Amino acid sequence: MKHWLVCLVSCLLWTCCASQGGCEEPPDIDFGEIVSEEKVSYREHDRIQYRCSPLYALEGSEWISCDGQRWTPPPKCLAPCSITRQQLDAKNLLISGGRRRSQLIQSNHTLEFMCREGYVITTPSVRKCVDGHMDLPACISERGKNCSRPPPIENGDIITLVQKQYPSGSWVEFKCQLYYAMEGPNRSFCNNGNWTKVPACLEPCVIALAESQQIVMKGSSYDNGFQTTYLPHGDSLELSCKPGYVFETNPSQSALLIQCNEEPIVYPKCKEITCDPPQVTNGTFRPQRNMYQGADLVLIECNHGLQLENGQNMVECTSSGWSPSPQCGEIVCSPPEVVNGRFTPRQNQYRNDDEVRIQCNSGYRLDHRGEISKCTERGWSPPPQCIKKPCDVPIIKNGRLTDSYQYTGYFPRKVGQTVDYQCNDGFLPINKYYYHRSTCREFGWDPEPKCFKQCIPPGSFPYGRLIYGYWDIFIEENEISYSCDEGYYPASPEAKAKCTKDGWATTLRCANSKRTDIVCRKSPAFPPAYQQHATQHTAGKCFMALL
């Protein structure tokens, strides 16, 4: 019996624990299914994926997740719209292209209609499927009875030419007066002696903010500097409080949306933003007053050895108090980052006035005087930065400094001084002269002392010739052009060769255009008179010579 009770209690405890932080089985949706692998239990952050049946459109996210207790809202599968041939025949309708057949349209998709000959379609001709429902347009016969003048509408006008009689199928267009919103189609059609339903012009809402001077209109369409405006029926308008004020009911809300409908407009109320003097522990502030208004700024000064925890010494009076919160804390520095150098002593954290000694790697120096950097409220001062020494002795591959530097042992290291160098046989400086000069800058030698491989122009070659000037000199990355005699073509498509550190990269060669290693078939599309001419070749491709 005792053993059975222990098992029962353990089972209940396990069930209780398992129910914490979990969700029930995911909900089913109409015309859809779960495509994720189902589980025995669902924990927080578990996700489920849904899929709709064919032709059904998914509305919402296909994924839902367990937030610990319940599932996020599942999606909905929107039904398609069914248009039958019988419906089209009954309304004398055709679909685009003049066809007349049954069709399925997915939700949120549109379909364009037209009428059979002798009928006029009511606007709009393009209709949208909304979850299985689509309003079909009507087709009005042009052979019906005439109509007299159309009925007038209140607060609106007919903008088409007014006639005494209108043939069946004709229409008139209406327009509402300023600020009035139209309800229904803007056109009325003459249908066998009767007019279809005319639109209605709905009255606007009068927005008057004179009673509440703390509220302003937000948005370019209504921000006209006046306190009274007209809002068309169905339109929305954002109201906000003037600077220094917030909404009484929800101070964190920056704007409130109101809409013109049948309900009376309720204006929000604003209150002035005020702050008591800030409470600054281990510090002072200025200016000092008994009360502060919204957007007022206060300068915070911490005692020696302390700093503002948020790093900003100016705080602002806002609807939620002083922002950011003015709190002074101990000055703490993380270990400095010394690129191309090191520091001592090494600690995980440093406090105010703690010092480190900076040592730069070989070839680098500190960008300031002294090797000591101190932890301050602004960070490490001076910043520990190792920069490359401007001008060490340059190592010139395939070259050397001039004799005067070699023999005297003198070498300039200061910014602004120069050095001359020359290259070995077969190499030249960037200026292509016998020697070149480089100047010591803060970032190093300018230009970098470097010797480039020189390429002597190649000699003559069969059926071609080089194109270059008599004084042209070629070093690495330079190119030389060549051309071929008539009836020959270059081996490289660009007819150029590049100078590299290993010499000319491309062989200069001109080939005969009548090569026997390329076989081309004569096109049967050309008459025999053209096919008798020989086929020519260019860069390995065939073309028919039409002479």
C-alpha positions as a printed NumPy array, in Angstrom:
array([[   0.   ,    0.   ,    0.   ],
       [   2.812,    2.371,    0.907],
       [   4.605,    1.591,   -2.34 ],
       [   1.405,    2.302,   -4.309],
       [   0.981,    5.704,   -2.614],
       [   4.597,    6.656,   -3.435],
       [   4.021,    5.799,   -7.103],
       [   0.771,    7.795,   -7.162],
       [   2.373,   10.877,   -5.598],
       [   5.345,   10.623,   -7.981],
       [   3.011,   10.376,  -10.949],
       [   0.994,   13.392,   -9.813],
       [   4.132,   15.426,   -9.234],
       [   5.452,   14.504,  -12.678],
       [   2.129,   15.469,  -14.263],
       [   2.083,   18.759,  -12.379],
       [   5.667,   19.593,  -13.338],
       [   5.104,   18.54 ,  -16.929],
       [   2.1  ,   20.859,  -17.222],
       [   4.165,   23.875,  -16.216],
       [   5.646,   25.887,  -19.064],
       [   3.791,   23.985,  -21.775],
       [   0.862,   24.234,  -24.197],
       [  -2.039,   21.975,  -25.069],
       [  -2.375,   20.392,  -28.491],
       [  -2.204,   23.012,  -31.283],
       [  -5.6  ,   24.177,  -32.589],
       [  -7.092,   22.828,  -35.816],
       [  -8.006,   25.196,  -38.635],
       [ -10.756,   24.847,  -41.248],
       [  -9.616,   23.806,  -44.72 ],
       [  -6.035,   23.367,  -43.491],
       [  -3.72 ,   20.972,  -41.708],
       [  -0.6  ,   20.816,  -39.55 ],
       [   2.466,   19.843,  -41.56 ],
       [   4.976,   19.814,  -38.675],
       [   5.727,   16.607,  -36.844],
       [   3.279,   16.323,  -33.954],
       [   4.528,   15.71 ,  -30.406],
       [   3.126,   14.2  ,  -27.22 ],
       [   3.72 ,   17.444,  -25.288],
       [   4.66 ,   20.973,  -26.263],
       [   7.082,   23.204,  -24.381],
       [   7.779,   26.906,  -24.506],
       [   9.227,   28.079,  -27.866],
       [   7.942,   24.969,  -29.703],
       [   6.659,   25.851,  -33.197],
       [   3.974,   24.378,  -35.461],
       [   3.554,   24.932,  -39.208],
       [   0.193,   24.974,  -41.048],
       [  -0.754,   24.496,  -44.687],
       [  -4.049,   25.268,  -46.446],
       [  -5.927,   22.987,  -48.794],
       [  -5.399,   23.563,  -52.53 ],
       [  -6.784,   26.913,  -53.807],
       [  -7.28 ,   28.159,  -50.218],
       [  -5.213,   31.242,  -49.346],
       [  -3.35 ,   31.458,  -46.026],
       [  -4.083,   34.601,  -43.975],
       [  -1.582,   35.246,  -41.179],
       [   1.667,   33.495,  -40.347],
       [   2.009,   29.837,  -41.284],
       [   3.926,   29.291,  -38.016],
       [   2.573,   29.533,  -34.479],
       [   4.607,   29.146,  -31.297],
       [   4.01 ,   28.173,  -27.687],
       [   4.641,   31.126,  -25.359],
       [   4.716,   28.891,  -22.298],
       [   0.977,   28.607,  -21.617],
       [  -0.905,   29.123,  -24.887],
       [  -0.378,   29.188,  -28.636],
       [  -0.027,   32.36 ,  -30.641],
       [  -3.075,   32.998,  -32.907],
       [  -3.336,   30.422,  -35.707],
       [  -3.749,   31.417,  -39.362],
       [  -6.966,   31.217,  -41.372],
       [  -7.565,   29.538,  -44.723],
       [  -9.601,   31.826,  -46.977],
       [ -11.968,   30.139,  -49.424],
       [ -11.724,   30.675,  -53.196],
       [ -14.541,   32.157,  -55.257],
       [ -16.429,   30.021,  -57.729],
       [ -17.765,   31.638,  -60.92 ],
       [ -19.959,   29.277,  -62.957],
       [ -20.935,   29.478,  -66.609],
       [ -24.584,   29.651,  -65.559],
       [ -23.864,   32.774,  -63.464],
       [ -22.136,   34.425,  -66.404],
       [ -24.996,   33.559,  -68.765],
       [ -27.596,   34.867,  -66.32 ],
       [ -25.86 ,   38.26 ,  -66.138],
       [ -24.701,   38.362,  -69.795],
       [ -21.098,   38.463,  -68.512],
       [ -17.828,   37.314,  -70.076],
       [ -14.394,   37.044,  -68.508],
       [ -11.277,   38.615,  -69.996],
       [ -10.636,   37.546,  -73.573],
       [ -14.348,   37.177,  -74.297],
       [ -14.5  ,   33.682,  -72.798],
       [ -17.462,   32.157,  -71.006],
       [ -16.43 ,   29.309,  -68.704],
       [ -16.491,   28.375,  -65.031],
       [ -13.495,   29.487,  -62.989],
       [ -12.041,   29.401,  -59.482],
       [ -10.325,   32.529,  -58.094],
       [  -8.152,   32.526,  -54.968],
       [  -9.021,   34.891,  -52.165],
       [  -7.494,   38.381,  -52.55 ],
       [  -7.099,   37.784,  -56.307],
       [  -9.038,   39.781,  -58.896],
       [ -10.862,   38.984,  -62.121],
       [ -11.835,   41.358,  -64.932],
       [ -15.279,   41.064,  -66.535],
       [ -16.829,   42.312,  -69.741],
       [ -20.345,   42.18 ,  -71.211],
       [ -21.726,   40.504,  -74.291],
       [ -22.326,   42.647,  -77.356],
       [ -25.229,   45.03 ,  -76.886],
       [ -24.68 ,   45.408,  -73.133],
       [ -22.743,   47.909,  -70.993],
       [ -20.957,   46.813,  -67.822],
       [ -21.398,   48.675,  -64.546],
       [ -18.212,   49.855,  -62.925],
       [ -15.913,   48.659,  -61.609],
       [ -15.268,   45.895,  -64.129],
       [ -12.472,   44.384,  -61.997],
       [ -13.771,   42.554,  -58.917],
       [ -11.915,   41.005,  -55.98 ],
       [ -12.468,   37.661,  -54.29 ],
       [ -12.793,   38.016,  -50.492],
       [ -12.935,   34.69 ,  -48.629],
       [ -15.27 ,   32.961,  -51.072],
       [ -17.391,   36.009,  -51.933],
       [ -17.243,   38.161,  -55.072],
       [ -19.764,   40.798,  -56.137],
       [ -20.401,   40.43 ,  -59.855],
       [ -20.97 ,   43.508,  -62.009],
       [ -24.219,   43.956,  -63.911],
       [ -24.686,   44.184,  -67.671],
       [ -27.224,   46.741,  -68.859],
       [ -28.92 ,   46.327,  -72.245],
       [ -28.417,   49.099,  -74.763],
       [ -31.798,   48.244,  -76.356],
       [ -33.989,   49.11 ,  -73.354],
       [ -36.141,   52.152,  -72.673],
       [ -34.695,   55.637,  -72.38 ],
       [ -34.346,   57.407,  -69.02 ],
       [ -35.304,   60.923,  -68.068],
       [ -32.951,   63.166,  -66.099],
       [ -31.132,   61.396,  -63.254],
       [ -32.128,   62.099,  -59.655],
       [ -29.976,   64.691,  -57.831],
       [ -27.922,   63.815,  -54.756],
       [ -27.667,   65.858,  -51.582],
       [ -24.339,   67.637,  -51.063],
       [ -23.167,   66.489,  -54.497],
       [ -23.389,   67.281,  -58.205],
       [ -23.515,   65.572,  -61.605],
       [ -20.252,   66.319,  -63.397],
       [ -21.197,   64.873,  -66.812],
       [ -23.186,   66.785,  -69.413],
       [ -26.879,   66.846,  -68.423],
       [ -29.345,   65.76 ,  -71.129],
       [ -33.13 ,   65.584,  -71.387],
       [ -33.108,   61.871,  -72.229],
       [ -30.544,   59.131,  -71.822],
       [ -30.47 ,   55.904,  -73.843],
       [ -30.365,   52.621,  -71.962],
       [ -26.775,   51.703,  -71.097],
       [ -25.578,   55.321,  -70.762],
       [ -24.368,   56.693,  -67.446],
       [ -23.787,   59.855,  -65.456],
       [ -21.029,   60.549,  -62.967],
       [ -21.425,   62.208,  -59.565],
       [ -19.026,   64.144,  -57.363],
       [ -19.454,   65.132,  -53.711],
       [ -18.823,   68.61 ,  -52.44 ],
       [ -15.618,   69.493,  -50.614],
       [ -14.981,   67.393,  -47.463],
       [ -17.993,   65.139,  -48.176],
       [ -17.194,   61.429,  -48.665],
       [ -18.927,   59.38 ,  -51.352],
       [ -20.623,   56.124,  -50.387],
       [ -21.31 ,   53.758,  -53.28 ],
       [ -20.249,   53.834,  -56.974],
       [ -19.719,   57.274,  -58.447],
       [ -21.712,   56.331,  -61.575],
       [ -25.405,   55.633,  -62.118],
       [ -26.546,   53.75 ,  -65.255],
       [ -29.761,   53.998,  -67.243],
       [ -31.23 ,   50.479,  -67.121],
       [ -34.349,   50.072,  -69.294],
       [ -35.902,   53.373,  -68.224],
       [ -34.683,   53.366,  -64.599],
       [ -31.498,   54.677,  -63.011],
       [ -29.366,   52.374,  -60.901],
       [ -28.698,   53.373,  -57.294],
       [ -27.076,   56.789,  -56.972],
       [ -24.25 ,   57.41 ,  -54.435],
       [ -24.669,   59.239,  -51.141],
       [ -22.437,   62.049,  -49.857],
       [ -21.657,   61.616,  -46.167],
       [ -21.118,   64.658,  -43.978],
       [ -17.604,   65.356,  -42.67 ],
       [ -16.607,   65.704,  -39.029],
       [ -15.692,   69.119,  -37.7  ],
       [ -12.449,   68.887,  -35.727],
       [ -12.33 ,   71.806,  -33.286],
       [  -9.382,   72.004,  -30.913],
       [ -10.05 ,   75.484,  -29.579],
       [ -11.226,   74.126,  -26.231],
       [  -7.996,   72.219,  -25.641],
       [  -4.982,   74.361,  -26.433],
       [  -2.573,   71.547,  -25.579],
       [  -3.63 ,   69.323,  -28.533],
       [  -2.29 ,   69.704,  -32.063],
       [  -3.104,   67.89 ,  -35.3  ],
       [  -0.412,   65.564,  -36.57 ],
       [   0.083,   64.815,  -40.268],
       [   0.888,   66.975,  -43.29 ],
       [  -2.605,   66.742,  -44.816],
       [  -4.244,   68.52 ,  -41.864],
       [  -1.352,   70.345,  -40.196],
       [  -2.428,   73.718,  -41.617],
       [  -1.882,   75.914,  -38.605],
       [  -5.61 ,   76.21 ,  -37.812],
       [  -7.407,   74.835,  -34.776],
       [ -10.522,   73.839,  -36.776],
       [ -10.648,   71.548,  -39.802],
       [ -13.026,   69.187,  -41.614],
       [ -12.338,   65.462,  -41.657],
       [ -14.101,   63.475,  -44.435],
       [ -16.236,   60.557,  -43.357],
       [ -14.107,   57.403,  -42.962],
       [ -10.803,   59.316,  -42.76 ],
       [  -8.532,   59.235,  -39.727],
       [  -6.487,   61.913,  -38.042],
       [  -3.675,   61.769,  -35.507],
       [  -3.737,   64.081,  -32.523],
       [  -0.762,   64.697,  -30.278],
       [   0.033,   66.892,  -27.318],
       [   2.088,   70.018,  -27.715],
       [   5.76 ,   69.863,  -26.639],
       [   5.933,   69.721,  -22.864],
       [   2.595,   67.891,  -22.511],
       [   1.523,   64.224,  -22.5  ],
       [  -1.803,   62.387,  -22.594],
       [  -3.427,   62.011,  -19.201],
       [  -4.66 ,   58.448,  -19.752],
       [  -1.5  ,   57.067,  -21.401],
       [   1.559,   59.329,  -20.989],
       [   3.801,   56.964,  -22.996],
       [   1.57 ,   57.257,  -26.09 ],
       [   2.907,   59.83 ,  -28.559],
       [  -0.201,   60.155,  -30.755],
       [  -3.886,   59.214,  -30.704],
       [  -5.838,   58.183,  -33.801],
       [  -9.419,   59.428,  -34.185],
       [ -11.767,   58.447,  -37.026],
       [ -14.764,   60.204,  -38.526],
       [ -17.797,   57.898,  -38.354],
       [ -21.258,   57.88 ,  -36.857],
       [ -19.911,   58.067,  -33.296],
       [ -19.196,   61.476,  -31.708],
       [ -15.522,   62.407,  -31.53 ],
       [ -13.966,   62.215,  -28.067],
       [ -10.903,   64.445,  -27.672],
       [  -8.072,   63.328,  -25.385],
       [  -6.767,   65.453,  -22.542],
       [  -3.164,   66.512,  -22.06 ],
       [  -1.24 ,   67.38 ,  -18.923],
       [   1.978,   69.307,  -18.493],
       [   5.233,   67.366,  -17.99 ],
       [   6.957,   68.285,  -14.729],
       [   9.913,   66.841,  -12.822],
       [  11.111,   67.218,   -9.261],
       [  14.825,   68.004,   -8.727],
       [  16.962,   64.955,   -9.642],
       [  18.363,   62.799,   -6.855],
       [  22.117,   62.552,   -7.568],
       [  24.097,   60.447,   -5.1  ],
       [  27.807,   61.341,   -4.956],
       [  27.34 ,   64.285,   -7.291],
       [  25.738,   67.671,   -7.965],
       [  23.588,   69.208,  -10.697],
       [  22.821,   72.593,  -12.203],
       [  20.785,   74.675,  -12.635],
       [  19.02 ,   74.021,   -9.352],
       [  15.266,   74.743,   -9.192],
       [  12.27 ,   73.51 ,   -7.213],
       [  10.426,   72.307,  -10.345],
       [  11.358,   71.524,  -13.937],
       [   9.23 ,   71.358,  -17.057],
       [   9.309,   68.921,  -19.971],
       [  12.44 ,   69.049,  -22.174],
       [  14.431,   70.933,  -19.492],
       [  18.076,   69.837,  -19.359],
       [  20.221,   69.47 ,  -16.245],
       [  24.032,   69.08 ,  -16.135],
       [  25.243,   66.333,  -13.771],
       [  28.712,   66.517,  -12.173],
       [  29.995,   63.521,  -10.208],
       [  32.436,   63.692,   -7.32 ],
       [  36.14 ,   63.048,   -7.978],
       [  36.871,   59.46 ,   -8.901],
       [  33.296,   58.784,  -10.009],
       [  31.497,   58.957,  -13.337],
       [  27.951,   58.776,  -14.692],
       [  27.033,   55.134,  -15.202],
       [  25.298,   55.836,  -18.527],
       [  28.148,   57.989,  -19.822],
       [  25.991,   61.104,  -20.413],
       [  26.342,   64.209,  -18.243],
       [  23.113,   65.835,  -19.521],
       [  19.714,   64.487,  -18.439],
       [  16.279,   65.568,  -19.709],
       [  12.95 ,   65.967,  -17.97 ],
       [  10.497,   63.575,  -19.711],
       [   7.047,   62.145,  -19.057],
       [   8.684,   59.158,  -17.328],
       [  11.091,   61.254,  -15.225],
       [  14.749,   62.14 ,  -15.763],
       [  16.27 ,   60.397,  -18.755],
       [  18.786,   58.878,  -18.575],
       [  18.784,   58.194,  -14.861],
       [  21.468,   60.412,  -13.21 ],
       [  23.582,   57.946,  -11.196],
       [  27.26 ,   58.359,  -10.326],
       [  29.357,   55.23 ,  -10.028],
       [  32.987,   54.223,   -9.696],
       [  35.258,   54.856,  -12.694],
       [  36.168,   51.485,  -14.179],
       [  38.274,   50.748,  -17.268],
       [  38.514,   47.499,  -19.186],
       [  42.   ,   46.3  ,  -20.223],
       [  43.334,   48.543,  -23.01 ],
       [  43.517,   47.27 ,  -26.58 ],
       [  47.076,   47.791,  -27.783],
       [  47.485,   46.766,  -31.42 ],
       [  51.116,   45.962,  -32.294],
       [  52.121,   46.304,  -28.667],
       [  51.649,   45.103,  -25.068],
       [  51.036,   46.566,  -21.607],
       [  51.78 ,   45.872,  -17.945],
       [  50.458,   45.156,  -15.384],
       [  47.683,   42.922,  -16.772],
       [  44.393,   42.929,  -14.814],
       [  40.758,   42.121,  -15.56 ],
       [  39.652,   45.578,  -14.453],
       [  41.204,   48.957,  -13.643],
       [  39.933,   51.796,  -11.467],
       [  40.316,   55.558,  -11.555],
       [  43.96 ,   56.763,  -11.831],
       [  45.31 ,   53.209,  -12.351],
       [  48.284,   53.244,  -14.748],
       [  49.675,   50.841,  -17.346],
       [  53.026,   50.896,  -19.154],
       [  52.871,   50.529,  -22.938],
       [  55.593,   48.801,  -24.984],
       [  55.355,   48.675,  -28.768],
       [  56.548,   45.816,  -30.953],
       [  59.624,   46.118,  -33.148],
       [  59.088,   48.576,  -35.995],
       [  56.375,   50.465,  -34.085],
       [  56.359,   53.428,  -31.711],
       [  53.878,   55.222,  -29.416],
       [  51.995,   58.087,  -31.042],
       [  52.489,   60.274,  -27.923],
       [  55.238,   61.104,  -25.443],
       [  55.686,   58.806,  -22.504],
       [  54.876,   55.157,  -21.98 ],
       [  52.255,   55.618,  -19.227],
       [  48.485,   55.612,  -19.889],
       [  46.004,   56.34 ,  -17.092],
       [  42.412,   55.159,  -16.464],
       [  40.12 ,   58.211,  -16.389],
       [  36.396,   58.969,  -16.754],
       [  37.051,   59.421,  -20.507],
       [  38.833,   56.08 ,  -20.774],
       [  42.588,   55.515,  -21.166],
       [  44.501,   58.802,  -21.376],
       [  46.481,   59.231,  -23.533],
       [  45.094,   56.437,  -25.775],
       [  47.646,   53.603,  -25.925],
       [  48.279,   53.336,  -29.67 ],
       [  51.329,   51.932,  -31.408],
       [  51.93 ,   53.232,  -34.909],
       [  54.428,   52.084,  -37.492],
       [  57.725,   53.946,  -37.5  ],
       [  57.721,   56.208,  -40.533],
       [  60.973,   55.359,  -42.232],
       [  63.065,   52.334,  -41.389],
       [  65.773,   51.211,  -43.799],
       [  63.862,   50.073,  -46.91 ],
       [  64.494,   46.58 ,  -48.23 ],
       [  64.535,   46.922,  -52.026],
       [  64.191,   43.649,  -53.919],
       [  66.213,   43.738,  -57.152],
       [  67.571,   47.18 ,  -56.213],
       [  69.679,   49.156,  -53.75 ],
       [  70.198,   52.585,  -52.249],
       [  72.609,   54.883,  -54.1  ],
       [  76.337,   54.722,  -53.315],
       [  76.328,   57.866,  -51.16 ],
       [  74.072,   56.162,  -48.595],
       [  75.894,   52.868,  -48.786],
       [  79.351,   54.246,  -48.085],
       [  78.658,   57.083,  -45.626],
       [  76.322,   55.041,  -43.44 ],
       [  74.041,   58.086,  -43.194],
       [  70.366,   57.325,  -43.444],
       [  67.444,   59.776,  -43.078],
       [  64.688,   58.736,  -40.667],
       [  62.803,   61.981,  -40.164],
       [  59.593,   62.933,  -41.937],
       [  60.317,   65.051,  -45.017],
       [  63.767,   63.65 ,  -45.815],
       [  64.42 ,   61.767,  -49.048],
       [  66.423,   58.806,  -50.289],
       [  67.572,   57.846,  -53.794],
       [  67.66 ,   54.289,  -55.054],
       [  68.436,   52.448,  -58.276],
       [  67.519,   49.048,  -59.647],
       [  69.591,   46.123,  -60.84 ],
       [  70.027,   45.351,  -64.511],
       [  66.77 ,   44.258,  -66.089],
       [  64.67 ,   46.195,  -63.533],
       [  63.432,   49.816,  -63.359],
       [  61.69 ,   52.082,  -60.792],
       [  58.088,   53.152,  -61.335],
       [  59.265,   56.285,  -63.191],
       [  61.215,   54.049,  -65.671],
       [  64.415,   56.106,  -65.195],
       [  67.871,   55.03 ,  -64.018],
       [  67.094,   55.993,  -60.407],
       [  64.155,   57.263,  -58.351],
       [  63.633,   59.308,  -55.187],
       [  61.342,   58.451,  -52.259],
       [  60.264,   60.812,  -49.453],
       [  59.757,   59.897,  -45.801],
       [  56.117,   60.541,  -44.778],
       [  54.255,   59.874,  -41.536],
       [  52.825,   56.701,  -43.059],
       [  56.149,   55.505,  -44.576],
       [  58.09 ,   55.879,  -47.84 ],
       [  56.292,   57.695,  -50.66 ],
       [  56.402,   56.179,  -53.208],
       [  57.431,   52.77 ,  -51.906],
       [  61.015,   52.006,  -53.099],
       [  60.311,   49.168,  -55.527],
       [  61.928,   47.765,  -58.664],
       [  59.871,   46.336,  -61.503],
       [  60.84 ,   43.789,  -64.123],
       [  61.689,   45.421,  -67.459],
       [  60.54 ,   43.783,  -70.676],
       [  62.461,   44.465,  -73.866],
       [  60.103,   44.736,  -76.855],
       [  60.066,   41.386,  -78.652],
       [  61.683,   41.089,  -82.045],
       [  59.983,   40.688,  -85.379],
       [  57.611,   37.811,  -85.977],
       [  56.041,   36.41 ,  -89.156],
       [  53.099,   38.24 ,  -90.771],
       [  52.824,   40.882,  -88.077],
       [  54.354,   44.008,  -86.522],
       [  54.515,   45.741,  -83.127],
       [  52.713,   49.022,  -82.389],
       [  54.712,   51.232,  -80.003],
       [  56.779,   54.394,  -79.91 ],
       [  60.539,   54.479,  -80.321],
       [  61.043,   55.696,  -76.742],
       [  58.46 ,   53.392,  -75.15 ],
       [  59.729,   51.443,  -72.103],
       [  57.808,   48.496,  -70.681],
       [  57.719,   47.259,  -67.084],
       [  55.401,   44.889,  -65.194],
       [  51.681,   45.25 ,  -66.021],
       [  52.433,   47.304,  -69.164],
       [  51.019,   46.043,  -72.463],
       [  52.235,   46.161,  -76.056],
       [  49.919,   46.007,  -79.076],
       [  50.521,   44.375,  -82.435],
       [  48.713,   43.972,  -85.748],
       [  48.711,   41.334,  -88.451],
       [  49.125,   41.522,  -92.205],
       [  46.096,   41.262,  -94.466],
       [  44.701,   37.755,  -94.479],
       [  46.066,   36.927,  -91.003],
       [  44.583,   37.245,  -87.531],
       [  46.158,   37.695,  -84.044],
       [  46.602,   34.686,  -81.759],
       [  45.126,   36.642,  -78.811],
       [  41.693,   38.287,  -79.245],
       [  42.923,   41.64 ,  -77.838],
       [  46.063,   41.663,  -80.057],
       [  48.074,   42.602,  -76.957],
       [  50.776,   41.057,  -74.794],
       [  51.39 ,   41.898,  -71.09 ],
       [  54.747,   42.322,  -69.397],
       [  55.058,   40.254,  -66.195],
       [  57.861,   39.438,  -63.776],
       [  58.549,   36.37 ,  -65.939],
       [  58.571,   38.268,  -69.248],
       [  55.906,   38.652,  -71.904],
       [  52.858,   36.638,  -70.914],
       [  51.438,   36.16 ,  -74.43 ],
       [  53.172,   34.847,  -77.537],
       [  52.959,   37.256,  -80.447],
       [  51.711,   35.256,  -83.428],
       [  49.669,   35.883,  -86.562],
       [  47.889,   32.944,  -88.191],
       [  46.704,   32.421,  -91.737],
       [  42.943,   32.938,  -92.084],
       [  42.694,   29.916,  -94.408],
       [  43.481,   27.329,  -91.768],
       [  43.014,   23.703,  -92.701],
       [  42.405,   22.54 ,  -89.15 ],
       [  38.98 ,   24.226,  -89.022],
       [  36.157,   22.677,  -91.019],
       [  33.053,   24.752,  -91.705],
       [  29.869,   23.53 ,  -93.399],
       [  28.269,   25.748,  -95.98 ],
       [  24.804,   26.842,  -94.932],
       [  22.027,   25.488,  -97.172],
       [  20.141,   28.735,  -96.475],
       [  22.388,   30.627,  -98.929],
       [  21.929,   30.379, -102.706],
       [  24.522,   28.327, -104.664],
       [  25.986,   31.549, -106.076],
       [  27.104,   32.519, -102.534],
       [  28.102,   29.034, -101.411],
       [  30.818,   28.784, -104.036],
       [  32.971,   31.285, -102.162],
       [  35.497,   29.982,  -99.645],
       [  34.591,   30.012,  -95.958],
       [  36.74 ,   32.375,  -93.866],
       [  37.809,   31.93 ,  -90.229],
       [  38.277,   34.436,  -87.432],
       [  39.542,   33.484,  -83.947],
       [  38.549,   29.88 ,  -84.494],
       [  34.971,   30.756,  -85.604],
       [  33.44 ,   30.305,  -89.076],
       [  31.486,   32.794,  -91.136],
       [  30.333,   32.829,  -94.765],
       [  32.044,   35.41 ,  -96.956],
       [  29.333,   37.039,  -99.054],
       [  31.321,   38.65 , -101.843]])
